[in-house]
Amino acid sequence: MKKYAIIGFGGAGYNAAKEVRQRDPEAVIDVYSDTDTGPYNPMLTTYYVKGAIPYDALFPFGDLEAVKRELNLNIHTDCPVTGLVPEEKKLRFADGREAAYDKILISTGASAVMPPIPGLNLPGVFKMRTAKDAVALRELLESGQVKSCLVIGASWVGIKVVEDMAAYRIPCTLVDGAKWMFYVAAFEATAKRAQQDLEAKGVPVYCEQMLDHIEQEADGQLTAVMQNGRRFTAGTVAVCIGVRMNVGFLKDSSVAMGRGVLVDRYMQTNYPGIYAAGDCCEAIDIQSGTHRNIGVWFNANKQGQVAGANMAGTPMEFDANVLVNLAHYMDYDFISIGDVSACKPEDEVYEYEDGRYYIRAVRDGKAIKCINMIGSADSNGIVKNAFIKAIENPEADLDIKTICFLKGKGFPDPFINFLGGKSLD
């Protein structure tokens, strides 16, 4: 009877456990989690805050007890893992105990960054990542005590917090330290359009504003002071400036690391029998061929499935790792597919705009590097698949079904040709 350990129990951990159980019904599966809730999707937390979904909808696989029964798991929520001895496949715990396993999965996820900036611990300053964070924010907003909000970080989470404030009709200002919104994913031209739309809806946006510290005023208001001296005052402050991978317990383990745990296409680390999946790891990006963390729910679930299959002895590869950033907020849709940082001034640029779509795409010869689209929510999956196929086989044309779909959705022929298609009369 084999023994498996899963450290962390989000989407990756759940899917790994499910895959192992399906392939090894008699196995012992020990799960070590720092929460007593079921696996949840962090990106749904803001939907709960604004009342778009009920609390239970945060947990797509059910509560912890239901998952435990379904997969016959031993779940430990009061036994922190403090170390790993990978060559012995052994875990160390906070109470000094150790336990050895046949296979181990690291799926500890990531946490919202709260840097050591003075004032971040003041009442009224909050972050948004966990289900607990969402419950606390919703209770605060429903209390009626919040009269204004400053969101620091024009990120995928920050923009959803802005949307939450709009749902409660709370005046909100958005600031970011980068040159423009969605800086790691958007071309400047795309970002400027997103900013103009947001400001037209009553949300001021200020970029190139690096936070220095936060002060509390005599009336209880909070003032965020920027490094350039500019001051922004509001009743509450949301800090949404990124995430940090939860890998601190591995610092003395000699497991290969970048910002997160490095894995191969089988989700295995540099040690046989030790795997990693989800937001804590860096898998191989099929566009660049290098390791990259792409922390989205789909990737976490798929990586967990692949890791679980390989842990149970069935070879499976993860090949879906490509940069995709998606923002849907306040009736606005923006998606970026590919690596905007790889684009160069000499690359070929395609740009299109009408009353429905804005598209900006860049390629170097046959290779498409990045696509930004606004207003394409019902076509994002098709374009993403076309992008991936172009990476896998740059000489291949789009299939007729994809071309017909894109034409039916009103995409112009030059864009379809840019993706590798051929115009149809």
C-alpha positions as a Markdown table, in Angstrom:
| # | Residue | x | y | z |
|---|---|---|---|---|
| 1 | Met | 0.0 | 0.0 | 0.0 |
| 2 | Lys | 1.5 | 3.3 | -1.1 |
| 3 | Lys | 1.5 | 6.5 | 0.9 |
| 4 | Tyr | 1.1 | 9.9 | -0.7 |
| 5 | Ala | 1.4 | 13.3 | 0.9 |
| 6 | Ile | -0.2 | 16.5 | -0.5 |
| 7 | Ile | 0.9 | 19.8 | 1.0 |
| 8 | Gly | -1.7 | 22.5 | 0.4 |
| 9 | Phe | -5.2 | 21.8 | -0.7 |
| 10 | Gly | -6.4 | 24.2 | -3.4 |
| 11 | Gly | -7.5 | 23.3 | -6.9 |
| 12 | Ala | -4.1 | 21.6 | -7.7 |
| 13 | Gly | -4.1 | 19.6 | -4.5 |
| 14 | Tyr | -7.7 | 18.4 | -5.0 |
| 15 | Asn | -7.2 | 17.3 | -8.6 |
| 16 | Ala | -4.0 | 15.5 | -7.7 |
| 17 | Ala | -5.8 | 13.6 | -4.9 |
| 18 | Lys | -8.7 | 12.8 | -7.2 |
| 19 | Glu | -6.3 | 11.4 | -9.8 |
| 20 | Val | -4.3 | 9.4 | -7.4 |
| 21 | Arg | -7.5 | 7.9 | -5.8 |
| 22 | Gln | -8.9 | 6.9 | -9.2 |
| 23 | Arg | -5.7 | 5.1 | -10.1 |
| 24 | Asp | -4.7 | 3.7 | -6.7 |
| 25 | Pro | -7.9 | 2.9 | -4.7 |
| 26 | Glu | -6.1 | 1.4 | -1.8 |
| 27 | Ala | -3.5 | 4.2 | -1.3 |
| 28 | Val | -3.1 | 6.2 | 1.9 |
| 29 | Ile | -3.4 | 9.9 | 1.0 |
| 30 | Asp | -2.4 | 12.4 | 3.7 |
| 31 | Val | -3.4 | 16.0 | 3.0 |
| 32 | Tyr | -1.7 | 18.9 | 5.0 |
| 33 | Ser | -3.7 | 22.1 | 4.8 |
| 34 | Asp | -3.5 | 25.5 | 6.6 |
| 35 | Thr | -7.2 | 26.0 | 6.4 |
| 36 | Asp | -10.4 | 24.1 | 7.4 |
| 37 | Thr | -12.3 | 25.1 | 4.3 |
| 38 | Gly | -12.6 | 23.1 | 1.1 |
| 39 | Pro | -10.5 | 24.0 | -2.0 |
| 40 | Tyr | -11.7 | 27.3 | -3.4 |
| 41 | Asn | -11.0 | 29.5 | -6.4 |
| 42 | Pro | -9.3 | 32.8 | -5.2 |
| 43 | Met | -10.6 | 34.7 | -8.3 |
| 44 | Leu | -14.2 | 34.0 | -7.2 |
| 45 | Thr | -13.7 | 35.8 | -3.9 |
| 46 | Thr | -14.6 | 39.2 | -5.3 |
| 47 | Tyr | -17.7 | 37.8 | -6.9 |
| 48 | Tyr | -18.9 | 36.8 | -3.5 |
| 49 | Val | -18.1 | 40.2 | -2.1 |
| 50 | Lys | -20.4 | 42.0 | -4.5 |
| 51 | Gly | -23.1 | 39.4 | -4.0 |
| 52 | Ala | -22.9 | 37.8 | -7.5 |
| 53 | Ile | -22.5 | 34.3 | -6.1 |
| 54 | Pro | -23.3 | 32.7 | -2.7 |
| 55 | Tyr | -20.6 | 31.7 | -0.3 |
| 56 | Asp | -20.8 | 28.0 | -1.2 |
| 57 | Ala | -20.0 | 28.8 | -4.8 |
| 58 | Leu | -16.5 | 29.6 | -3.8 |
| 59 | Phe | -16.0 | 25.9 | -3.2 |
| 60 | Pro | -16.6 | 24.1 | -6.5 |
| 61 | Phe | -15.6 | 20.6 | -5.1 |
| 62 | Gly | -17.7 | 20.9 | -2.0 |
| 63 | Asp | -16.8 | 21.5 | 1.7 |
| 64 | Leu | -13.8 | 19.8 | 3.3 |
| 65 | Glu | -15.8 | 17.0 | 4.9 |
| 66 | Ala | -17.5 | 16.2 | 1.6 |
| 67 | Val | -14.2 | 16.1 | -0.2 |
| 68 | Lys | -12.7 | 13.9 | 2.6 |
| 69 | Arg | -15.5 | 11.4 | 2.2 |
| 70 | Glu | -15.4 | 11.4 | -1.6 |
| 71 | Leu | -11.7 | 10.7 | -1.9 |
| 72 | Asn | -11.1 | 8.9 | 1.3 |
| 73 | Leu | -8.4 | 11.3 | 2.5 |
| 74 | Asn | -6.7 | 11.9 | 5.8 |
| 75 | Ile | -6.8 | 15.7 | 6.2 |
| 76 | His | -4.6 | 17.4 | 8.7 |
| 77 | Thr | -5.4 | 21.1 | 9.3 |
| 78 | Asp | -3.4 | 21.5 | 12.6 |
| 79 | Cys | -0.1 | 20.0 | 11.5 |
| 80 | Pro | 2.1 | 22.6 | 9.7 |
| 81 | Val | 4.8 | 21.3 | 7.4 |
| 82 | Thr | 8.0 | 23.1 | 8.2 |
| 83 | Gly | 10.5 | 21.2 | 6.1 |
| 84 | Leu | 11.2 | 18.7 | 3.4 |
| 85 | Val | 14.0 | 16.1 | 3.0 |
| 86 | Pro | 13.5 | 15.4 | -0.7 |
| 87 | Glu | 16.2 | 12.7 | -1.1 |
| 88 | Glu | 14.3 | 10.7 | 1.6 |
| 89 | Lys | 10.8 | 11.8 | 0.6 |
| 90 | Lys | 10.3 | 12.9 | 4.2 |
| 91 | Leu | 8.3 | 15.7 | 5.7 |
| 92 | Arg | 9.1 | 17.6 | 8.9 |
| 93 | Phe | 6.4 | 19.1 | 11.1 |
| 94 | Ala | 6.2 | 22.0 | 13.5 |
| 95 | Asp | 6.0 | 19.7 | 16.5 |
| 96 | Gly | 9.3 | 18.0 | 15.5 |
| 97 | Arg | 7.8 | 14.8 | 14.0 |
| 98 | Glu | 8.8 | 13.4 | 10.6 |
| 99 | Ala | 7.0 | 11.2 | 8.1 |
| 100 | Ala | 8.2 | 9.4 | 5.0 |
| 101 | Tyr | 6.1 | 8.9 | 1.8 |
| 102 | Asp | 6.3 | 7.2 | -1.5 |
| 103 | Lys | 5.3 | 10.3 | -3.4 |
| 104 | Ile | 4.9 | 13.9 | -2.3 |
| 105 | Leu | 3.1 | 16.8 | -3.9 |
| 106 | Ile | 3.8 | 20.5 | -3.1 |
| 107 | Ser | 0.7 | 22.5 | -3.9 |
| 108 | Thr | 0.9 | 25.3 | -1.3 |
| 109 | Gly | -0.3 | 28.1 | -3.6 |
| 110 | Ala | 0.5 | 31.7 | -3.2 |
| 111 | Ser | -0.4 | 34.6 | -0.8 |
| 112 | Ala | -1.2 | 38.2 | -1.3 |
| 113 | Val | 1.9 | 40.4 | -0.9 |
| 114 | Met | 1.9 | 42.8 | 2.0 |
| 115 | Pro | 5.4 | 44.3 | 1.9 |
| 116 | Pro | 7.1 | 45.9 | 4.9 |
| 117 | Ile | 5.7 | 49.3 | 4.3 |
| 118 | Pro | 4.7 | 51.5 | 7.3 |
| 119 | Gly | 1.0 | 51.7 | 7.8 |
| 120 | Leu | -0.1 | 48.5 | 6.2 |
| 121 | Asn | -1.3 | 47.1 | 9.5 |
| 122 | Leu | -3.6 | 50.1 | 10.2 |
| 123 | Pro | -7.3 | 49.4 | 10.7 |
| 124 | Gly | -9.1 | 49.8 | 7.3 |
| 125 | Val | -6.2 | 48.5 | 5.2 |
| 126 | Phe | -7.0 | 45.1 | 3.7 |
| 127 | Lys | -5.9 | 42.6 | 1.1 |
| 128 | Met | -7.9 | 40.2 | -1.1 |
| 129 | Arg | -6.9 | 36.7 | -1.7 |
| 130 | Thr | -8.6 | 34.1 | 0.6 |
| 131 | Ala | -12.2 | 33.2 | 1.4 |
| 132 | Lys | -11.6 | 34.7 | 4.8 |
| 133 | Asp | -10.6 | 38.0 | 3.2 |
| 134 | Ala | -13.7 | 38.0 | 1.1 |
| 135 | Val | -16.0 | 37.4 | 4.1 |
| 136 | Ala | -14.4 | 40.2 | 6.1 |
| 137 | Leu | -14.6 | 42.7 | 3.2 |
| 138 | Arg | -18.2 | 41.9 | 2.5 |
| 139 | Glu | -19.2 | 42.3 | 6.1 |
| 140 | Leu | -17.3 | 45.6 | 6.2 |
| 141 | Leu | -19.1 | 46.9 | 3.1 |
| 142 | Glu | -22.5 | 45.7 | 4.2 |
| 143 | Ser | -22.0 | 47.6 | 7.5 |
| 144 | Gly | -22.2 | 50.9 | 5.6 |
| 145 | Gln | -19.1 | 52.2 | 7.3 |
| 146 | Val | -17.0 | 52.5 | 4.2 |
| 147 | Lys | -17.6 | 55.8 | 2.4 |
| 148 | Ser | -14.6 | 55.8 | 0.0 |
| 149 | Cys | -11.8 | 53.4 | -1.1 |
| 150 | Leu | -8.4 | 53.6 | -2.5 |
| 151 | Val | -7.2 | 50.5 | -4.4 |
| 152 | Ile | -3.4 | 50.2 | -4.7 |
| 153 | Gly | -2.5 | 48.0 | -7.6 |
| 154 | Ala | -4.1 | 48.0 | -11.1 |
| 155 | Ser | -3.9 | 44.2 | -11.1 |
| 156 | Trp | -6.4 | 41.4 | -11.9 |
| 157 | Val | -7.5 | 41.4 | -8.2 |
| 158 | Gly | -7.3 | 45.2 | -7.8 |
| 159 | Ile | -9.7 | 45.8 | -10.7 |
| 160 | Lys | -12.2 | 43.4 | -9.2 |
| 161 | Val | -12.1 | 45.2 | -5.9 |
| 162 | Val | -12.8 | 48.4 | -7.8 |
| 163 | Glu | -15.8 | 46.5 | -9.3 |
| 164 | Asp | -16.9 | 45.5 | -5.8 |
| 165 | Met | -16.8 | 49.1 | -4.6 |
| 166 | Ala | -18.9 | 50.1 | -7.7 |
| 167 | Ala | -21.5 | 47.5 | -6.7 |
| 168 | Tyr | -21.9 | 49.1 | -3.3 |
| 169 | Arg | -21.8 | 52.6 | -4.9 |
| 170 | Ile | -18.7 | 53.5 | -2.9 |
| 171 | Pro | -16.4 | 56.2 | -4.6 |
| 172 | Cys | -13.1 | 54.6 | -5.5 |
| 173 | Thr | -9.7 | 55.6 | -6.8 |
| 174 | Leu | -7.2 | 53.3 | -8.5 |
| 175 | Val | -3.4 | 53.9 | -8.3 |
| 176 | Asp | -0.5 | 51.8 | -9.5 |
| 177 | Gly | 3.3 | 52.2 | -9.5 |
| 178 | Ala | 3.7 | 51.1 | -13.2 |
| 179 | Lys | 3.5 | 53.3 | -16.2 |
| 180 | Trp | 0.1 | 52.0 | -17.2 |
| 181 | Met | -2.7 | 49.6 | -16.1 |
| 182 | Phe | -2.1 | 45.8 | -16.4 |
| 183 | Tyr | 1.5 | 46.6 | -17.1 |
| 184 | Val | 2.8 | 43.0 | -17.3 |
| 185 | Ala | 0.2 | 42.0 | -19.9 |
| 186 | Ala | -1.1 | 45.1 | -21.8 |
| 187 | Phe | 0.4 | 47.1 | -24.5 |
| 188 | Glu | 0.3 | 50.8 | -23.7 |
| 189 | Ala | -2.4 | 51.5 | -26.3 |
| 190 | Thr | -4.6 | 48.8 | -24.8 |
| 191 | Ala | -4.1 | 50.1 | -21.3 |
| 192 | Lys | -4.9 | 53.6 | -22.2 |
| 193 | Arg | -8.3 | 52.5 | -23.6 |
| 194 | Ala | -9.0 | 50.5 | -20.4 |
| 195 | Gln | -8.1 | 53.5 | -18.3 |
| 196 | Gln | -10.3 | 55.9 | -20.4 |
| 197 | Asp | -13.3 | 53.5 | -20.0 |
| 198 | Leu | -12.7 | 53.2 | -16.2 |
| 199 | Glu | -12.5 | 57.0 | -15.8 |
| 200 | Ala | -15.6 | 57.4 | -17.9 |
| 201 | Lys | -17.4 | 55.2 | -15.3 |
| 202 | Gly | -16.2 | 57.5 | -12.5 |
| 203 | Val | -13.1 | 55.8 | -11.3 |
| 204 | Pro | -10.0 | 58.0 | -11.3 |
| 205 | Val | -6.8 | 56.2 | -12.3 |
| 206 | Tyr | -3.3 | 57.4 | -11.4 |
| 207 | Cys | -0.2 | 55.5 | -12.6 |
| 208 | Glu | 3.5 | 55.8 | -11.8 |
| 209 | Gln | 2.5 | 56.2 | -8.1 |
| 210 | Met | 4.8 | 54.2 | -5.8 |
| 211 | Leu | 3.5 | 53.7 | -2.3 |
| 212 | Asp | 5.8 | 55.0 | 0.5 |
| 213 | His | 3.6 | 54.6 | 3.6 |
| 214 | Ile | 0.1 | 55.0 | 4.9 |
| 215 | Glu | -1.0 | 57.4 | 7.6 |
| 216 | Gln | -4.1 | 57.6 | 9.7 |
| 217 | Glu | -5.8 | 61.0 | 9.9 |
| 218 | Ala | -7.4 | 62.4 | 13.1 |
| 219 | Asp | -10.8 | 61.6 | 11.7 |
| 220 | Gly | -9.9 | 58.0 | 11.1 |
| 221 | Gln | -9.4 | 58.4 | 7.3 |
| 222 | Leu | -6.4 | 56.8 | 5.7 |
| 223 | Thr | -3.9 | 58.6 | 3.6 |
| 224 | Ala | -1.6 | 56.7 | 1.2 |
| 225 | Val | 1.6 | 58.8 | 0.7 |
| 226 | Met | 3.5 | 58.1 | -2.5 |
| 227 | Gln | 7.2 | 58.3 | -3.0 |
| 228 | Asn | 6.7 | 61.4 | -5.1 |
| 229 | Gly | 4.9 | 63.1 | -2.2 |
| 230 | Arg | 1.4 | 62.8 | -3.7 |
| 231 | Arg | -1.3 | 61.9 | -1.1 |
| 232 | Phe | -4.5 | 59.9 | -1.6 |
| 233 | Thr | -7.1 | 59.9 | 1.2 |
| 234 | Ala | -9.9 | 57.4 | 1.6 |
| 235 | Gly | -11.9 | 55.6 | 4.3 |
| 236 | Thr | -10.3 | 52.2 | 3.4 |
| 237 | Val | -7.3 | 51.1 | 1.4 |
| 238 | Ala | -7.1 | 47.8 | -0.6 |
| 239 | Val | -3.5 | 46.6 | -1.2 |
| 240 | Cys | -3.5 | 44.4 | -4.4 |
| 241 | Ile | 0.1 | 44.5 | -5.5 |
| 242 | Gly | 0.7 | 40.9 | -6.4 |
| 243 | Val | 1.3 | 37.5 | -4.8 |
| 244 | Arg | 4.2 | 35.6 | -3.3 |
| 245 | Met | 4.5 | 31.8 | -3.7 |
| 246 | Asn | 4.2 | 29.8 | -0.5 |
| 247 | Val | 7.6 | 28.0 | -0.6 |
| 248 | Gly | 9.4 | 29.3 | 2.5 |
| 249 | Phe | 9.4 | 25.9 | 4.1 |
| 250 | Leu | 11.6 | 24.6 | 1.2 |
| 251 | Lys | 14.4 | 27.0 | 1.7 |
| 252 | Asp | 16.8 | 24.4 | 3.1 |
| 253 | Ser | 15.6 | 21.5 | 1.0 |
| 254 | Ser | 17.8 | 21.8 | -2.2 |
| 255 | Val | 14.6 | 21.5 | -4.3 |
| 256 | Ala | 15.3 | 23.5 | -7.5 |
| 257 | Met | 13.7 | 26.9 | -7.2 |
| 258 | Gly | 13.2 | 30.1 | -9.1 |
| 259 | Arg | 10.5 | 32.3 | -7.6 |
| 260 | Gly | 8.6 | 29.1 | -7.1 |
| 261 | Val | 9.3 | 25.3 | -7.4 |
| 262 | Leu | 10.7 | 24.3 | -10.8 |
| 263 | Val | 9.0 | 21.4 | -12.5 |
| 264 | Asp | 9.3 | 19.5 | -15.7 |
| 265 | Arg | 6.4 | 18.6 | -18.1 |
| 266 | Tyr | 5.4 | 15.8 | -15.7 |
| 267 | Met | 5.2 | 18.3 | -12.8 |
| 268 | Gln | 8.2 | 16.5 | -11.2 |
| 269 | Thr | 10.9 | 18.5 | -9.4 |
| 270 | Asn | 14.6 | 17.8 | -9.6 |
| 271 | Tyr | 14.0 | 15.0 | -7.1 |
| 272 | Pro | 12.2 | 11.8 | -8.3 |
| 273 | Gly | 9.0 | 11.3 | -6.4 |
| 274 | Ile | 8.6 | 15.0 | -5.4 |
| 275 | Tyr | 6.1 | 16.9 | -7.5 |
| 276 | Ala | 4.7 | 20.5 | -7.5 |
| 277 | Ala | 1.6 | 22.0 | -9.0 |
| 278 | Gly | -0.5 | 25.2 | -8.9 |
| 279 | Asp | 0.4 | 28.7 | -7.9 |
| 280 | Cys | 3.6 | 27.7 | -6.0 |
| 281 | Cys | 5.4 | 26.2 | -9.0 |
| 282 | Glu | 7.0 | 27.3 | -12.3 |
| 283 | Ala | 6.2 | 25.0 | -15.2 |
| 284 | Ile | 7.7 | 25.1 | -18.7 |
| 285 | Asp | 6.1 | 27.9 | -20.7 |
| 286 | Ile | 5.5 | 26.5 | -24.2 |
| 287 | Gln | 6.0 | 29.9 | -25.8 |
| 288 | Ser | 9.5 | 30.7 | -24.4 |
| 289 | Gly | 10.6 | 27.2 | -23.4 |
| 290 | Thr | 11.6 | 28.5 | -20.0 |
| 291 | His | 10.1 | 28.1 | -16.6 |
| 292 | Arg | 7.3 | 30.5 | -15.7 |
| 293 | Asn | 4.6 | 30.8 | -13.1 |
| 294 | Ile | 1.2 | 31.3 | -14.6 |
| 295 | Gly | -1.1 | 31.4 | -11.7 |
| 296 | Val | -4.6 | 30.8 | -13.1 |
| 297 | Trp | -7.3 | 28.4 | -11.9 |
| 298 | Phe | -7.3 | 26.3 | -15.1 |
| 299 | Asn | -3.5 | 25.7 | -14.9 |
| 300 | Ala | -3.7 | 24.8 | -11.2 |
| 301 | Asn | -6.4 | 22.2 | -11.8 |
| 302 | Lys | -4.7 | 20.7 | -14.9 |
| 303 | Gln | -1.2 | 20.7 | -13.2 |
| 304 | Gly | -2.7 | 18.9 | -10.2 |
| 305 | Gln | -4.3 | 16.3 | -12.5 |
| 306 | Val | -1.0 | 15.7 | -14.3 |
| 307 | Ala | 1.0 | 15.5 | -11.1 |
| 308 | Gly | -1.5 | 13.0 | -9.6 |
| 309 | Ala | -1.4 | 10.8 | -12.6 |
| 310 | Asn | 2.4 | 10.7 | -12.6 |
| 311 | Met | 2.5 | 10.1 | -8.9 |
| 312 | Ala | 0.2 | 7.1 | -9.3 |
| 313 | Gly | 2.4 | 5.7 | -12.1 |
| 314 | Thr | 0.6 | 6.8 | -15.3 |
| 315 | Pro | 2.7 | 9.1 | -17.5 |
| 316 | Met | 1.0 | 12.4 | -18.4 |
| 317 | Glu | 2.4 | 15.7 | -19.6 |
| 318 | Phe | 1.3 | 19.2 | -18.9 |
| 319 | Asp | 1.5 | 21.2 | -22.1 |
| 320 | Ala | -1.0 | 24.1 | -21.6 |
| 321 | Asn | 1.3 | 26.6 | -20.0 |
| 322 | Val | 1.1 | 29.8 | -21.9 |
| 323 | Leu | 0.7 | 33.3 | -20.5 |
| 324 | Val | -3.0 | 34.3 | -20.4 |
| 325 | Asn | -4.3 | 37.2 | -18.4 |
| 326 | Leu | -8.0 | 37.9 | -18.3 |
| 327 | Ala | -10.0 | 40.7 | -16.7 |
| 328 | His | -13.8 | 41.0 | -16.8 |
| 329 | Tyr | -15.2 | 43.9 | -14.8 |
| 330 | Met | -17.9 | 46.5 | -14.9 |
| 331 | Asp | -19.1 | 45.3 | -18.3 |
| 332 | Tyr | -15.6 | 45.4 | -19.7 |
| 333 | Asp | -13.5 | 42.5 | -21.1 |
| 334 | Phe | -9.8 | 42.5 | -21.6 |
| 335 | Ile | -7.6 | 39.5 | -22.4 |
| 336 | Ser | -3.9 | 39.2 | -23.1 |
| 337 | Ile | -2.5 | 36.0 | -24.6 |
| 338 | Gly | 1.3 | 35.6 | -24.8 |
| 339 | Asp | 4.3 | 37.5 | -23.5 |
| 340 | Val | 4.0 | 41.3 | -24.0 |
| 341 | Ser | 7.6 | 41.7 | -22.7 |
| 342 | Ala | 9.0 | 39.7 | -25.6 |
| 343 | Cys | 7.7 | 42.2 | -28.2 |
| 344 | Lys | 10.2 | 44.5 | -29.9 |
| 345 | Pro | 9.8 | 47.7 | -31.8 |
| 346 | Glu | 10.8 | 46.0 | -35.1 |
| 347 | Asp | 8.1 | 43.3 | -34.8 |
| 348 | Glu | 5.1 | 43.3 | -37.1 |
| 349 | Val | 2.0 | 44.9 | -35.4 |
| 350 | Tyr | -1.6 | 44.3 | -36.3 |
| 351 | Glu | -4.2 | 46.8 | -34.8 |
| 352 | Tyr | -7.9 | 47.0 | -35.3 |
| 353 | Glu | -10.8 | 48.8 | -33.7 |
| 354 | Asp | -14.5 | 49.1 | -34.3 |
| 355 | Gly | -17.6 | 49.6 | -32.1 |
| 356 | Arg | -17.2 | 46.1 | -30.6 |
| 357 | Tyr | -13.5 | 45.1 | -30.6 |
| 358 | Tyr | -10.1 | 46.5 | -30.0 |
| 359 | Ile | -7.3 | 44.2 | -31.1 |
| 360 | Arg | -3.5 | 44.7 | -31.0 |
| 361 | Ala | -1.3 | 41.8 | -31.9 |
| 362 | Val | 2.4 | 41.4 | -32.5 |
| 363 | Arg | 4.5 | 38.8 | -34.2 |
| 364 | Asp | 8.0 | 38.2 | -35.4 |
| 365 | Gly | 7.8 | 36.6 | -38.8 |
| 366 | Lys | 5.5 | 33.6 | -38.4 |
| 367 | Ala | 5.6 | 33.5 | -34.6 |
| 368 | Ile | 2.9 | 35.4 | -32.8 |
| 369 | Lys | 4.2 | 36.9 | -29.6 |
| 370 | Cys | 1.2 | 38.6 | -27.9 |
| 371 | Ile | -2.4 | 39.4 | -28.5 |
| 372 | Asn | -4.4 | 42.0 | -26.6 |
| 373 | Met | -8.2 | 42.0 | -27.2 |
| 374 | Ile | -11.0 | 44.1 | -25.7 |
| 375 | Gly | -14.7 | 43.0 | -26.0 |
| 376 | Ser | -14.0 | 39.5 | -27.1 |
| 377 | Ala | -15.3 | 37.5 | -24.1 |
| 378 | Asp | -17.2 | 34.9 | -26.1 |
| 379 | Ser | -14.2 | 34.2 | -28.4 |
| 380 | Asn | -11.2 | 34.2 | -26.0 |
| 381 | Gly | -11.0 | 30.4 | -25.9 |
| 382 | Ile | -10.9 | 30.0 | -29.6 |
| 383 | Val | -8.2 | 32.7 | -30.1 |
| 384 | Lys | -6.2 | 31.2 | -27.2 |
| 385 | Asn | -6.3 | 27.8 | -28.9 |
| 386 | Ala | -5.2 | 29.3 | -32.2 |
| 387 | Phe | -2.3 | 31.0 | -30.5 |
| 388 | Ile | -1.2 | 27.7 | -28.9 |
| 389 | Lys | -1.5 | 25.9 | -32.2 |
| 390 | Ala | 0.6 | 28.6 | -33.9 |
| 391 | Ile | 3.3 | 28.0 | -31.3 |
| 392 | Glu | 3.2 | 24.2 | -31.6 |
| 393 | Asn | 3.3 | 24.3 | -35.4 |
| 394 | Pro | 4.1 | 27.8 | -36.9 |
| 395 | Glu | 3.6 | 26.5 | -40.5 |
| 396 | Ala | 0.0 | 25.2 | -39.9 |
| 397 | Asp | -3.0 | 27.2 | -41.0 |
| 398 | Leu | -6.1 | 27.6 | -38.9 |
| 399 | Asp | -8.7 | 25.0 | -39.4 |
| 400 | Ile | -11.9 | 25.8 | -41.3 |
| 401 | Lys | -14.1 | 25.5 | -38.1 |
| 402 | Thr | -12.0 | 28.2 | -36.3 |
| 403 | Ile | -12.0 | 30.5 | -39.3 |
| 404 | Cys | -15.8 | 30.2 | -39.7 |
| 405 | Phe | -16.3 | 30.9 | -36.0 |
| 406 | Leu | -14.1 | 34.0 | -36.0 |
| 407 | Lys | -15.8 | 35.3 | -39.1 |
| 408 | Gly | -19.2 | 34.7 | -37.5 |
| 409 | Lys | -18.2 | 36.7 | -34.5 |
| 410 | Gly | -17.2 | 39.6 | -36.7 |
| 411 | Phe | -13.5 | 39.4 | -36.6 |
| 412 | Pro | -11.9 | 41.0 | -39.7 |
| 413 | Asp | -10.2 | 38.9 | -42.3 |
| 414 | Pro | -6.8 | 40.6 | -41.8 |
| 415 | Phe | -6.8 | 39.4 | -38.1 |
| 416 | Ile | -7.8 | 35.9 | -39.1 |
| 417 | Asn | -4.9 | 35.9 | -41.6 |
| 418 | Phe | -2.6 | 37.3 | -38.9 |
| 419 | Leu | -3.5 | 34.2 | -36.8 |
| 420 | Gly | -2.7 | 31.9 | -39.7 |
| 421 | Gly | -6.0 | 31.6 | -41.3 |
| 422 | Lys | -7.2 | 32.2 | -44.9 |
| 423 | Ser | -10.0 | 34.5 | -45.9 |
| 424 | Leu | -13.3 | 32.8 | -47.0 |
| 425 | Asp | -15.6 | 34.4 | -49.5 |
